[in-house]
Amino acid sequence: MALTATTTEGALFPADLLERLAAGFEPAGQRPEDFGLKSGQRLSDEMQARARSREASPT
């Protein structure tokens, strides 16, 4: 395996999947567009923004 700083244990992330991801493989359904976001937007940023707006709104 070419990933020298990664140690895998168990089978949650198999070594062949990590190698494909490192080579540029993009799993289906994981692009911003697949979540209804514009290209370049990050899902984590959108989740944080919605959580903040929920906290700020009165219940």
PyMOL commands that place a pseudoatom at each C-alpha (Angstrom):
pseudoatom trace, name=CA, resn=MET, resi=1, chain=A, elem=C, hetatm=0, pos=[0.000, 0.000, 0.000]
pseudoatom trace, name=CA, resn=ALA, resi=2, chain=A, elem=C, hetatm=0, pos=[1.305, 3.440, -0.934]
pseudoatom trace, name=CA, resn=LEU, resi=3, chain=A, elem=C, hetatm=0, pos=[-0.197, 5.256, 2.077]
pseudoatom trace, name=CA, resn=THR, resi=4, chain=A, elem=C, hetatm=0, pos=[2.708, 5.310, 4.518]
pseudoatom trace, name=CA, resn=ALA, resi=5, chain=A, elem=C, hetatm=0, pos=[0.975, 7.375, 7.227]
pseudoatom trace, name=CA, resn=THR, resi=6, chain=A, elem=C, hetatm=0, pos=[-2.202, 5.302, 7.383]
pseudoatom trace, name=CA, resn=THR, resi=7, chain=A, elem=C, hetatm=0, pos=[-2.741, 2.200, 9.452]
pseudoatom trace, name=CA, resn=THR, resi=8, chain=A, elem=C, hetatm=0, pos=[-5.931, 0.224, 8.941]
pseudoatom trace, name=CA, resn=GLU, resi=9, chain=A, elem=C, hetatm=0, pos=[-7.438, -2.212, 11.390]
pseudoatom trace, name=CA, resn=GLY, resi=10, chain=A, elem=C, hetatm=0, pos=[-10.515, -4.262, 10.758]
pseudoatom trace, name=CA, resn=ALA, resi=11, chain=A, elem=C, hetatm=0, pos=[-12.506, -3.872, 7.564]
pseudoatom trace, name=CA, resn=LEU, resi=12, chain=A, elem=C, hetatm=0, pos=[-14.348, -0.561, 7.971]
pseudoatom trace, name=CA, resn=PHE, resi=13, chain=A, elem=C, hetatm=0, pos=[-12.066, 1.060, 5.387]
pseudoatom trace, name=CA, resn=PRO, resi=14, chain=A, elem=C, hetatm=0, pos=[-10.443, -1.706, 3.339]
pseudoatom trace, name=CA, resn=ALA, resi=15, chain=A, elem=C, hetatm=0, pos=[-6.923, -0.995, 2.074]
pseudoatom trace, name=CA, resn=ASP, resi=16, chain=A, elem=C, hetatm=0, pos=[-8.004, -1.245, -1.592]
pseudoatom trace, name=CA, resn=LEU, resi=17, chain=A, elem=C, hetatm=0, pos=[-10.654, 1.466, -1.055]
pseudoatom trace, name=CA, resn=LEU, resi=18, chain=A, elem=C, hetatm=0, pos=[-8.098, 3.784, 0.561]
pseudoatom trace, name=CA, resn=GLU, resi=19, chain=A, elem=C, hetatm=0, pos=[-5.732, 3.196, -2.354]
pseudoatom trace, name=CA, resn=ARG, resi=20, chain=A, elem=C, hetatm=0, pos=[-8.469, 4.032, -4.889]
pseudoatom trace, name=CA, resn=LEU, resi=21, chain=A, elem=C, hetatm=0, pos=[-9.423, 7.193, -2.967]
pseudoatom trace, name=CA, resn=ALA, resi=22, chain=A, elem=C, hetatm=0, pos=[-5.774, 8.285, -2.863]
pseudoatom trace, name=CA, resn=ALA, resi=23, chain=A, elem=C, hetatm=0, pos=[-5.601, 7.753, -6.636]
pseudoatom trace, name=CA, resn=GLY, resi=24, chain=A, elem=C, hetatm=0, pos=[-8.532, 10.116, -7.201]
pseudoatom trace, name=CA, resn=PHE, resi=25, chain=A, elem=C, hetatm=0, pos=[-11.509, 7.735, -7.198]
pseudoatom trace, name=CA, resn=GLU, resi=26, chain=A, elem=C, hetatm=0, pos=[-14.774, 9.513, -6.285]
pseudoatom trace, name=CA, resn=PRO, resi=27, chain=A, elem=C, hetatm=0, pos=[-17.445, 7.215, -4.832]
pseudoatom trace, name=CA, resn=ALA, resi=28, chain=A, elem=C, hetatm=0, pos=[-20.927, 7.683, -6.291]
pseudoatom trace, name=CA, resn=GLY, resi=29, chain=A, elem=C, hetatm=0, pos=[-23.223, 9.929, -4.288]
pseudoatom trace, name=CA, resn=GLN, resi=30, chain=A, elem=C, hetatm=0, pos=[-20.497, 11.878, -2.474]
pseudoatom trace, name=CA, resn=ARG, resi=31, chain=A, elem=C, hetatm=0, pos=[-20.198, 15.051, -4.576]
pseudoatom trace, name=CA, resn=PRO, resi=32, chain=A, elem=C, hetatm=0, pos=[-21.663, 18.368, -3.343]
pseudoatom trace, name=CA, resn=GLU, resi=33, chain=A, elem=C, hetatm=0, pos=[-24.224, 18.228, -6.166]
pseudoatom trace, name=CA, resn=ASP, resi=34, chain=A, elem=C, hetatm=0, pos=[-25.489, 14.878, -4.854]
pseudoatom trace, name=CA, resn=PHE, resi=35, chain=A, elem=C, hetatm=0, pos=[-26.580, 16.686, -1.673]
pseudoatom trace, name=CA, resn=GLY, resi=36, chain=A, elem=C, hetatm=0, pos=[-28.253, 19.581, -3.515]
pseudoatom trace, name=CA, resn=LEU, resi=37, chain=A, elem=C, hetatm=0, pos=[-25.280, 21.929, -3.095]
pseudoatom trace, name=CA, resn=LYS, resi=38, chain=A, elem=C, hetatm=0, pos=[-23.495, 23.959, -5.728]
pseudoatom trace, name=CA, resn=SER, resi=39, chain=A, elem=C, hetatm=0, pos=[-20.148, 22.732, -6.973]
pseudoatom trace, name=CA, resn=GLY, resi=40, chain=A, elem=C, hetatm=0, pos=[-17.439, 23.888, -4.572]
pseudoatom trace, name=CA, resn=GLN, resi=41, chain=A, elem=C, hetatm=0, pos=[-19.731, 24.109, -1.533]
pseudoatom trace, name=CA, resn=ARG, resi=42, chain=A, elem=C, hetatm=0, pos=[-18.815, 21.841, 1.342]
pseudoatom trace, name=CA, resn=LEU, resi=43, chain=A, elem=C, hetatm=0, pos=[-21.449, 19.710, 3.029]
pseudoatom trace, name=CA, resn=SER, resi=44, chain=A, elem=C, hetatm=0, pos=[-19.880, 20.288, 6.455]
pseudoatom trace, name=CA, resn=ASP, resi=45, chain=A, elem=C, hetatm=0, pos=[-20.075, 24.088, 5.987]
pseudoatom trace, name=CA, resn=GLU, resi=46, chain=A, elem=C, hetatm=0, pos=[-23.766, 23.872, 5.048]
pseudoatom trace, name=CA, resn=MET, resi=47, chain=A, elem=C, hetatm=0, pos=[-24.515, 21.632, 8.044]
pseudoatom trace, name=CA, resn=GLN, resi=48, chain=A, elem=C, hetatm=0, pos=[-22.809, 24.085, 10.408]
pseudoatom trace, name=CA, resn=ALA, resi=49, chain=A, elem=C, hetatm=0, pos=[-24.653, 27.059, 8.914]
pseudoatom trace, name=CA, resn=ARG, resi=50, chain=A, elem=C, hetatm=0, pos=[-28.024, 25.341, 9.330]
pseudoatom trace, name=CA, resn=ALA, resi=51, chain=A, elem=C, hetatm=0, pos=[-27.228, 24.328, 12.896]
pseudoatom trace, name=CA, resn=ARG, resi=52, chain=A, elem=C, hetatm=0, pos=[-26.284, 27.925, 13.750]
pseudoatom trace, name=CA, resn=SER, resi=53, chain=A, elem=C, hetatm=0, pos=[-29.483, 29.271, 12.192]
pseudoatom trace, name=CA, resn=ARG, resi=54, chain=A, elem=C, hetatm=0, pos=[-31.514, 26.716, 14.142]
pseudoatom trace, name=CA, resn=GLU, resi=55, chain=A, elem=C, hetatm=0, pos=[-29.810, 27.766, 17.385]
pseudoatom trace, name=CA, resn=ALA, resi=56, chain=A, elem=C, hetatm=0, pos=[-30.518, 31.442, 16.647]
pseudoatom trace, name=CA, resn=SER, resi=57, chain=A, elem=C, hetatm=0, pos=[-34.192, 30.981, 15.817]
pseudoatom trace, name=CA, resn=PRO, resi=58, chain=A, elem=C, hetatm=0, pos=[-36.739, 31.093, 18.652]
pseudoatom trace, name=CA, resn=THR, resi=59, chain=A, elem=C, hetatm=0, pos=[-38.406, 27.835, 19.531]
for i in range(1, 59): cmd.bond("trace and resi %d" % i, "trace and resi %d" % (i + 1))
show_as sticks, trace
zoom trace
